């Protein structure tokens, strides 16, 4: 009797893992649970995925690639001026986070040495942000500007998708207000003093 044909693929496994992540959280993403989701026995997964660490790393890498594509598309359809490009990047990340909130959170999580982060894929997703930050704030301030932009957009969307804005009012307006404040504050006309004690990390 010939062996049974493969009934799943690496892509199907990673998509099942992402579905479990969004539905139940990271702890629910196990080899057994993913195998059940794709309709195979757990040993069949090991033909495609070495272990849970590779499974989670694969989910992150796939998500980072999708985010990169979304950010690059946003820039490709935005005008050449820095401000519209910042708005496009911010809106694209917000849409990504709305569609996959737990996956988006995982891109910035510290999962410890047992679950290594795929750095190359994350670096590619950072490239469009660095590009617009350099255009807005100048090459010399691109990295701190990109970090400020990322921190606001990710922090805002994390709170938004968690239902943390409970005081009413327009959340879209609040997001736009924050983005516009960043555009104004990160522009080249504003000087920065990173050595100032007020900017020191709390001890």
MIVOTOR-914470 format. One line per 3 residues: number of its first residue (from 1); their letters; for each residue x, y, z of N, C-alpha, C, O, CB. Coordinates in steps of 0.2 Angstrom, whole numbers, always signed. Glycine has a CB too. Layout:
<recs>
NUM) a) X,Y,Z,X,Y,Z,X,Y,Z,X,Y,Z,X,Y,Z; ...
</recs>
This chain:
<recs>
1) xxx) +4,-6,+0,+0,+0,+0,+4,+6,+0,+9,+7,+4,-5,+0,+6; +3,+11,-4,+7,+17,-5,+5,+22,+1,+0,+21,+4,+6,+21,-11; +10,+26,+3,+9,+30,+9,+3,+35,+7,+2,+37,+1,+15,+34,+11
4) xxx) +0,+38,+12,-6,+43,+11,-2,+49,+9,+3,+51,+11,-10,+44,+18; -6,+52,+4,-3,+59,+1,-3,+64,+7,-7,+64,+11,-7,+61,-5; +1,+69,+6,+2,+74,+11,-5,+78,+10,-7,+80,+5,+8,+79,+10
7) xxx) -8,+80,+16,-14,+84,+16,-14,+91,+18,-19,+94,+19,-19,+80,+20; -8,+93,+19,-7,+100,+21,-1,+103,+19,+3,+99,+15,-7,+100,+29; +1,+109,+20,+7,+112,+18,+9,+117,+23,+6,+119,+28,+5,+116,+11
10) xxx) +15,+120,+22,+18,+124,+27,+13,+131,+27,+12,+133,+33,+25,+126,+25; +11,+133,+22,+7,+139,+22,+0,+138,+25,-2,+142,+29,+5,+141,+14; -3,+132,+24,-9,+130,+28,-8,+130,+35,-12,+132,+39,-12,+124,+25
13) xxx) -2,+127,+37,-1,+126,+44,+0,+133,+48,-2,+134,+53,+6,+122,+45; +4,+138,+44,+5,+144,+47,-1,+148,+47,-3,+152,+52,+10,+148,+43; -6,+148,+42,-12,+151,+43,-17,+148,+48,-20,+152,+52,-16,+150,+36
16) xxx) -16,+142,+49,-20,+139,+55,-18,+142,+61,-22,+143,+66,-20,+131,+55; -11,+142,+62,-8,+145,+68,-10,+152,+69,-12,+154,+75,+0,+144,+68; -10,+156,+64,-13,+163,+65,-20,+163,+67,-22,+168,+71,-11,+167,+58
19) xxx) -24,+159,+64,-31,+159,+66,-32,+157,+74,-36,+161,+77,-35,+154,+62; -28,+152,+76,-28,+151,+83,-26,+156,+87,-29,+158,+93,-24,+144,+84; -20,+160,+85,-18,+165,+89,-23,+171,+89,-24,+173,+95,-12,+168,+85
22) xxx) -26,+172,+84,-31,+178,+84,-37,+176,+89,-40,+180,+92,-34,+180,+77; -39,+169,+88,-45,+167,+92,-44,+166,+99,-48,+168,+103,-48,+161,+89; -38,+163,+101,-37,+161,+108,-31,+163,+111,-30,+162,+117,-37,+154,+108
25) xxx) -26,+167,+107,-20,+169,+110,-14,+164,+109,-15,+159,+107,-21,+170,+118; -8,+167,+111,-2,+163,+109,-2,+156,+112,+1,+151,+109,+4,+167,+111; -4,+155,+119,-4,+149,+122,-8,+144,+118,-6,+138,+119,-6,+150,+129
28) xxx) -13,+146,+115,-17,+141,+111,-13,+138,+105,-15,+133,+102,-23,+144,+109; -8,+141,+103,-4,+139,+97,+1,+134,+98,+6,+135,+100,-1,+145,+93; -2,+128,+98,+2,+122,+99,+2,+117,+93,-2,+118,+88,+0,+118,+105
31) xxx) +7,+113,+92,+8,+108,+87,+1,+104,+86,-2,+103,+81,+14,+104,+87; -1,+102,+92,-7,+97,+92,-13,+101,+90,-17,+99,+86,-8,+94,+99; -14,+107,+92,-20,+111,+90,-20,+113,+83,-25,+113,+80,-20,+118,+95
34) xxx) -14,+115,+80,-13,+117,+73,-15,+111,+69,-18,+111,+64,-6,+120,+72; -12,+105,+71,-13,+99,+67,-21,+97,+67,-23,+95,+62,-10,+93,+70; -24,+98,+72,-32,+97,+72,-35,+102,+68,-40,+100,+64,-34,+98,+80
37) xxx) -33,+108,+68,-36,+113,+64,-35,+112,+56,-40,+113,+52,-33,+120,+65; -29,+109,+54,-28,+108,+47,-30,+101,+45,-30,+99,+39,-21,+109,+45; -33,+97,+50,-35,+90,+49,-30,+85,+48,-32,+80,+44,-39,+91,+43
40) xxx) -25,+85,+51,-20,+80,+51,-18,+78,+58,-19,+81,+63,-14,+82,+47; -14,+72,+58,-11,+70,+65,-5,+74,+66,-2,+77,+62,-10,+63,+65; -4,+76,+73,+2,+80,+75,+8,+78,+71,+12,+82,+69,+3,+80,+82
43) xxx) +10,+71,+71,+17,+70,+68,+17,+72,+61,+23,+73,+58,+18,+62,+68; +12,+73,+57,+12,+75,+50,+15,+82,+50,+18,+84,+44,+5,+75,+47; +14,+86,+55,+16,+93,+55,+24,+94,+54,+27,+98,+52,+14,+97,+61
46) xxx) +27,+89,+57,+34,+89,+58,+38,+88,+51,+44,+89,+50,+37,+84,+62; +34,+86,+46,+37,+86,+39,+38,+93,+36,+41,+94,+32,+32,+82,+34; +34,+98,+39,+34,+105,+37,+37,+110,+42,+40,+115,+40,+27,+107,+35
49) xxx) +36,+108,+49,+38,+113,+54,+42,+109,+59,+40,+104,+61,+32,+116,+57; +48,+111,+61,+52,+107,+65,+49,+107,+72,+49,+101,+75,+59,+110,+66; +47,+112,+75,+44,+112,+82,+40,+119,+83,+39,+123,+78,+50,+112,+87
52) xxx) +38,+120,+89,+33,+125,+91,+37,+132,+90,+34,+137,+87,+30,+125,+98; +43,+132,+91,+47,+138,+90,+47,+140,+83,+46,+146,+81,+54,+137,+93; +48,+136,+79,+48,+137,+71,+41,+139,+69,+40,+143,+65,+51,+131,+67
55) xxx) +36,+136,+72,+29,+138,+71,+28,+145,+72,+25,+149,+68,+24,+133,+74; +29,+147,+78,+28,+154,+80,+32,+159,+76,+30,+164,+74,+29,+155,+88; +39,+157,+75,+43,+161,+71,+40,+162,+64,+41,+167,+61,+50,+158,+71
58) xxx) +38,+157,+61,+35,+157,+55,+29,+161,+54,+28,+165,+49,+33,+150,+52; +25,+161,+60,+19,+166,+60,+21,+173,+60,+18,+177,+56,+15,+164,+66; +26,+175,+64,+29,+181,+64,+32,+184,+58,+31,+189,+55,+34,+182,+70
61) xxx) +36,+179,+54,+39,+181,+48,+34,+182,+43,+34,+187,+39,+43,+175,+46; +28,+178,+42,+23,+179,+38,+19,+185,+39,+18,+189,+34,+18,+173,+38; +18,+187,+45,+15,+193,+47,+19,+199,+45,+16,+204,+42,+13,+193,+54
64) xxx) +25,+199,+46,+30,+204,+45,+30,+205,+37,+30,+211,+35,+37,+203,+47; +30,+200,+33,+30,+201,+26,+24,+204,+24,+24,+208,+19,+31,+194,+23; +18,+202,+26,+12,+205,+25,+12,+213,+26,+9,+217,+23,+6,+202,+28
67) xxx) +14,+214,+32,+15,+221,+34,+19,+225,+30,+17,+231,+28,+17,+222,+42; +25,+222,+28,+29,+226,+23,+26,+227,+17,+26,+233,+14,+35,+221,+22; +22,+222,+14,+18,+223,+8,+13,+229,+8,+12,+233,+4,+15,+217,+6
70) xxx) +10,+229,+14,+5,+234,+15,+8,+241,+16,+5,+246,+13,+1,+233,+22; +13,+242,+19,+17,+248,+20,+20,+251,+13,+19,+256,+11,+22,+248,+25; +23,+246,+9,+25,+248,+3,+20,+250,-2,+21,+254,-6,+29,+242,+0
73) xxx) +14,+246,-2,+9,+248,-6,+6,+255,-4,+4,+259,-8,+3,+243,-5; +6,+257,+2,+4,+263,+5,+8,+269,+2,+6,+274,+0,+3,+263,+12; +15,+268,+2,+19,+273,+0,+19,+273,-8,+19,+279,-11,+26,+271,+2
76) xxx) +18,+268,-11,+17,+268,-19,+11,+272,-21,+11,+274,-27,+17,+261,-21; +6,+272,-17,+0,+276,-19,-1,+283,-16,-6,+286,-17,-6,+272,-17; +4,+285,-12,+4,+291,-8,+8,+296,-13,+12,+294,-17,+7,+291,-1
79) xxx) +7,+303,-11,+11,+308,-15,+18,+308,-12,+20,+304,-7,+8,+315,-14; +22,+312,-15,+29,+312,-14,+31,+316,-8,+37,+315,-5,+33,+314,-20; +27,+320,-5,+28,+324,+0,+29,+320,+7,+25,+315,+7,+23,+330,+1
82) xxx) +33,+322,+11,+34,+318,+18,+27,+317,+22,+26,+312,+24,+39,+321,+22; +24,+323,+23,+18,+322,+27,+12,+317,+25,+10,+313,+28,+14,+329,+28; +10,+317,+18,+6,+312,+16,+8,+305,+16,+5,+300,+17,+4,+314,+9
85) xxx) +15,+304,+16,+18,+298,+16,+18,+295,+23,+17,+289,+25,+25,+298,+13; +19,+300,+28,+18,+298,+35,+11,+296,+37,+10,+290,+40,+20,+303,+40; +6,+300,+34,-1,+298,+35,-3,+291,+32,-6,+287,+35,-6,+303,+32
88) xxx) +0,+290,+26,-1,+283,+23,+2,+278,+27,-2,+272,+27,+2,+284,+16; +8,+278,+29,+11,+273,+33,+7,+272,+39,+6,+266,+41,+18,+275,+35; +5,+277,+43,+1,+276,+49,-6,+273,+48,-8,+268,+52,+0,+283,+52
91) xxx) -9,+275,+43,-16,+272,+41,-15,+265,+39,-19,+260,+41,-19,+276,+36; -10,+263,+35,-9,+256,+33,-7,+252,+39,-10,+246,+40,-3,+256,+28; -3,+254,+44,-2,+250,+50,-8,+249,+54,-10,+244,+57,+4,+253,+54
94) xxx) -12,+254,+55,-18,+254,+58,-23,+249,+55,-26,+245,+59,-22,+261,+59; -24,+249,+49,-28,+244,+45,-25,+237,+47,-29,+232,+48,-28,+245,+38; -19,+236,+46,-16,+229,+47,-17,+227,+55,-19,+221,+56,-8,+229,+46
97) xxx) -17,+231,+59,-18,+230,+66,-25,+228,+68,-27,+224,+72,-15,+235,+71; -30,+232,+64,-37,+230,+65,-38,+223,+63,-43,+220,+66,-41,+236,+61; -35,+221,+57,-37,+215,+54,-34,+209,+58,-37,+204,+58,-34,+215,+47
100) xxx) -28,+210,+61,-25,+205,+65,-22,+208,+71,-16,+208,+72,-19,+202,+61; -26,+210,+76,-23,+213,+82,-18,+209,+86,-13,+212,+88,-29,+215,+87; -19,+203,+87,-15,+199,+91,-8,+197,+87,-3,+197,+90,-18,+192,+93
103) xxx) -9,+196,+81,-3,+195,+76,+1,+202,+76,+7,+201,+77,-5,+194,+69; -2,+208,+76,+2,+214,+76,+5,+215,+83,+11,+217,+83,-3,+220,+75; +2,+213,+88,+5,+213,+95,+12,+209,+95,+17,+210,+98,+1,+212,+100
106) xxx) +11,+203,+92,+16,+198,+92,+23,+201,+89,+28,+199,+90,+14,+192,+89; +22,+205,+84,+28,+208,+80,+32,+212,+85,+38,+213,+84,+26,+212,+75; +30,+214,+90,+33,+219,+95,+34,+215,+102,+37,+218,+107,+30,+225,+96
109) xxx) +33,+209,+102,+33,+205,+109,+40,+203,+110,+44,+201,+106,+28,+200,+109; +42,+202,+116,+48,+199,+119,+46,+192,+121,+43,+191,+126,+52,+203,+124; +47,+187,+117,+45,+180,+118,+50,+176,+121,+49,+170,+122,+43,+177,+112
112) xxx) +56,+179,+123,+61,+175,+126,+66,+171,+122,+64,+170,+116,+58,+170,+132; +71,+168,+124,+76,+164,+120,+73,+158,+117,+75,+156,+112,+82,+162,+124; +68,+155,+120,+65,+149,+117,+61,+150,+110,+60,+146,+107,+60,+146,+122
115) xxx) +59,+157,+109,+55,+158,+103,+58,+164,+100,+56,+170,+101,+47,+160,+105; +63,+163,+96,+67,+168,+93,+63,+172,+88,+59,+169,+84,+73,+165,+89; +64,+178,+87,+61,+183,+83,+65,+183,+76,+71,+184,+76,+60,+190,+86
118) xxx) +61,+182,+70,+64,+183,+64,+66,+190,+62,+62,+193,+59,+60,+180,+58; +73,+191,+64,+75,+198,+63,+75,+201,+56,+73,+207,+55,+82,+199,+66; +77,+197,+51,+77,+199,+44,+71,+202,+42,+70,+207,+38,+80,+194,+40
121) xxx) +65,+198,+43,+59,+200,+41,+56,+206,+44,+53,+210,+41,+54,+194,+42; +58,+207,+51,+56,+213,+54,+59,+219,+52,+57,+224,+52,+57,+212,+62; +66,+218,+50,+70,+223,+47,+67,+226,+41,+67,+232,+39,+77,+221,+46
124) xxx) +64,+221,+37,+61,+223,+30,+55,+227,+32,+54,+232,+28,+60,+217,+26; +51,+225,+37,+45,+229,+38,+47,+236,+41,+42,+241,+40,+41,+225,+43; +52,+237,+44,+54,+243,+47,+57,+248,+41,+57,+254,+42,+60,+243,+52
127) xxx) +59,+245,+36,+62,+250,+30,+58,+255,+28,+60,+261,+27,+64,+245,+25; +51,+254,+26,+47,+259,+24,+46,+265,+29,+45,+271,+27,+40,+257,+22; +46,+263,+36,+45,+268,+41,+51,+272,+41,+51,+278,+42,+44,+264,+48
130) xxx) +57,+269,+41,+63,+273,+41,+64,+278,+35,+66,+283,+35,+69,+268,+41; +61,+275,+29,+61,+279,+23,+57,+286,+24,+59,+291,+23,+58,+276,+17; +51,+285,+27,+47,+291,+28,+49,+296,+33,+49,+302,+33,+40,+289,+29
133) xxx) +52,+292,+39,+55,+296,+44,+61,+300,+42,+62,+306,+44,+57,+291,+50; +65,+298,+38,+71,+301,+35,+69,+307,+31,+72,+312,+31,+75,+297,+31; +63,+306,+27,+61,+311,+22,+58,+317,+27,+58,+323,+25,+56,+309,+18
136) xxx) +55,+315,+32,+52,+320,+37,+57,+324,+41,+57,+330,+41,+46,+317,+41; +61,+320,+44,+65,+323,+50,+72,+323,+48,+76,+327,+51,+65,+318,+56; +74,+321,+42,+81,+321,+40,+85,+314,+41,+83,+311,+46,+85,+327,+43
139) xxx) +90,+313,+37,+94,+306,+38,+96,+306,+45,+96,+300,+48,+99,+306,+33; +99,+311,+48,+102,+311,+55,+97,+309,+60,+99,+307,+66,+106,+317,+56; +91,+310,+59,+86,+309,+64,+81,+304,+62,+75,+303,+65,+82,+316,+66
142) xxx) +82,+300,+57,+78,+295,+55,+76,+290,+60,+70,+288,+60,+81,+292,+48; +81,+287,+63,+79,+282,+68,+75,+284,+74,+70,+281,+75,+86,+279,+70; +77,+289,+77,+72,+291,+83,+66,+293,+80,+61,+292,+84,+76,+297,+87
145) xxx) +65,+296,+74,+59,+298,+72,+55,+292,+70,+49,+292,+71,+60,+303,+65; +58,+287,+67,+54,+281,+65,+52,+277,+72,+46,+275,+72,+59,+276,+61; +56,+278,+77,+54,+275,+83,+48,+278,+86,+43,+275,+89,+60,+274,+88
148) xxx) +48,+285,+86,+43,+289,+89,+36,+287,+85,+31,+287,+88,+44,+296,+89; +37,+287,+78,+31,+286,+74,+28,+279,+76,+22,+278,+77,+32,+286,+67; +32,+274,+76,+30,+267,+77,+27,+266,+84,+22,+263,+85,+36,+262,+77
151) xxx) +30,+269,+89,+28,+269,+96,+21,+272,+96,+16,+269,+100,+32,+273,+101; +20,+278,+93,+13,+280,+94,+8,+276,+90,+3,+274,+93,+13,+288,+90; +9,+274,+84,+4,+271,+80,+3,+264,+83,-3,+262,+83,+7,+270,+72
154) xxx) +8,+260,+85,+7,+254,+88,+4,+254,+95,-1,+250,+96,+14,+250,+89; +6,+259,+99,+2,+260,+105,-5,+262,+104,-9,+259,+108,+6,+265,+109; -6,+266,+100,-13,+269,+99,-18,+263,+97,-23,+262,+99,-13,+274,+94
157) xxx) -15,+259,+92,-19,+254,+89,-20,+248,+94,-25,+245,+94,-16,+251,+82; -15,+247,+98,-15,+242,+103,-21,+244,+108,-25,+239,+110,-9,+241,+107; -21,+250,+110,-26,+252,+115,-33,+252,+111,-38,+250,+114,-25,+259,+117
160) xxx) -33,+254,+105,-40,+254,+101,-43,+247,+101,-48,+246,+102,-38,+257,+95; -39,+242,+99,-41,+236,+97,-43,+232,+104,-47,+227,+104,-36,+231,+93; -40,+234,+109,-41,+232,+116,-48,+235,+119,-50,+233,+125,-36,+232,+121
163) xxx) -51,+240,+116,-56,+243,+118,-55,+248,+124,-59,+249,+129,-61,+238,+121; -49,+251,+124,-47,+255,+130,-49,+262,+130,-49,+265,+135,-39,+255,+130; -52,+264,+124,-54,+271,+124,-61,+271,+126,-66,+270,+121,-53,+274,+116
166) xxx) -63,+273,+132,-69,+272,+135,-73,+279,+136,-78,+279,+139,-69,+268,+141; -70,+284,+134,-73,+291,+136,-77,+294,+130,-79,+300,+131,-67,+296,+138; -78,+290,+125,-82,+293,+120,-78,+297,+115,-72,+297,+116,-88,+297,+122
169) xxx) -81,+301,+111,-78,+305,+106,-75,+301,+100,-76,+295,+100,-72,+308,+109; -72,+304,+95,-70,+301,+89,-63,+298,+89,-59,+302,+90,-71,+306,+83; -63,+292,+89,-56,+289,+89,-52,+290,+83,-46,+291,+83,-57,+281,+90
172) xxx) -56,+290,+77,-52,+292,+71,-49,+299,+72,-44,+300,+69,-57,+292,+65; -53,+304,+75,-50,+310,+75,-44,+310,+80,-39,+314,+79,-56,+315,+78; -45,+306,+85,-39,+306,+90,-33,+303,+86,-27,+306,+87,-41,+302,+96
175) xxx) -34,+298,+82,-28,+295,+79,-25,+300,+74,-19,+301,+74,-30,+289,+75; -29,+304,+70,-27,+309,+66,-23,+315,+69,-18,+317,+67,-33,+312,+62; -26,+317,+75,-23,+322,+79,-16,+320,+81,-11,+324,+81,-27,+323,+85
178) xxx) -15,+313,+83,-8,+311,+85,-3,+311,+79,+2,+313,+80,-9,+304,+88; -6,+309,+74,-1,+308,+68,+1,+315,+66,+7,+316,+64,-5,+305,+62; -4,+320,+66,-2,+327,+64,+3,+330,+69,+7,+334,+67,-9,+331,+63
181) xxx) +2,+328,+75,+7,+331,+80,+14,+328,+79,+18,+332,+80,+4,+329,+87; +14,+322,+77,+20,+319,+75,+24,+322,+69,+29,+324,+69,+20,+311,+74; +19,+323,+64,+22,+326,+58,+25,+333,+60,+30,+335,+57,+16,+327,+53
184) xxx) +21,+337,+64,+23,+344,+66,+30,+344,+70,+34,+347,+69,+18,+348,+69; +30,+339,+75,+35,+339,+80,+41,+335,+77,+47,+337,+79,+33,+335,+85; +41,+331,+72,+47,+328,+69,+50,+331,+63,+55,+329,+61,+45,+321,+68
187) xxx) +47,+336,+61,+49,+340,+55,+56,+343,+57,+58,+344,+62,+44,+345,+53; +60,+345,+51,+67,+347,+52,+67,+354,+56,+72,+356,+58,+70,+348,+46; +62,+358,+56,+62,+364,+59,+62,+364,+67,+64,+368,+70,+56,+368,+57
190) xxx) +61,+358,+70,+60,+357,+77,+67,+354,+79,+69,+348,+77,+54,+352,+79; +70,+357,+84,+77,+354,+86,+75,+349,+92,+70,+349,+95,+81,+360,+89; +80,+344,+92,+79,+339,+97,+85,+339,+102,+91,+341,+100,+78,+332,+94
193) xxx) +84,+338,+108,+89,+338,+113,+89,+331,+117,+87,+331,+123,+89,+344,+118; +92,+326,+114,+91,+319,+117,+95,+319,+124,+94,+314,+128,+93,+314,+113; +100,+323,+125,+104,+323,+131,+100,+326,+137,+102,+326,+143,+110,+326,+130
196) xxx) +95,+330,+136,+91,+333,+141,+89,+328,+146,+86,+323,+144,+85,+337,+138; +90,+330,+153,+87,+325,+158,+80,+323,+157,+78,+318,+160,+89,+328,+165; +76,+327,+155,+69,+326,+154,+67,+320,+150,+62,+317,+151,+65,+332,+152
199) xxx) +72,+318,+145,+71,+313,+141,+74,+306,+143,+74,+301,+140,+74,+315,+134; +77,+307,+149,+81,+301,+152,+76,+295,+153,+70,+297,+155,+85,+302,+158; +78,+289,+152,+73,+283,+154,+72,+283,+162,+77,+284,+165,+76,+276,+151
202) xx) +66,+282,+164,+65,+281,+171,+69,+276,+174,+69,+270,+171,+57,+280,+172; +71,+277,+180,+75,+272,+183,+71,+267,+188,+73,+263,+191,+81,+275,+188
</recs>
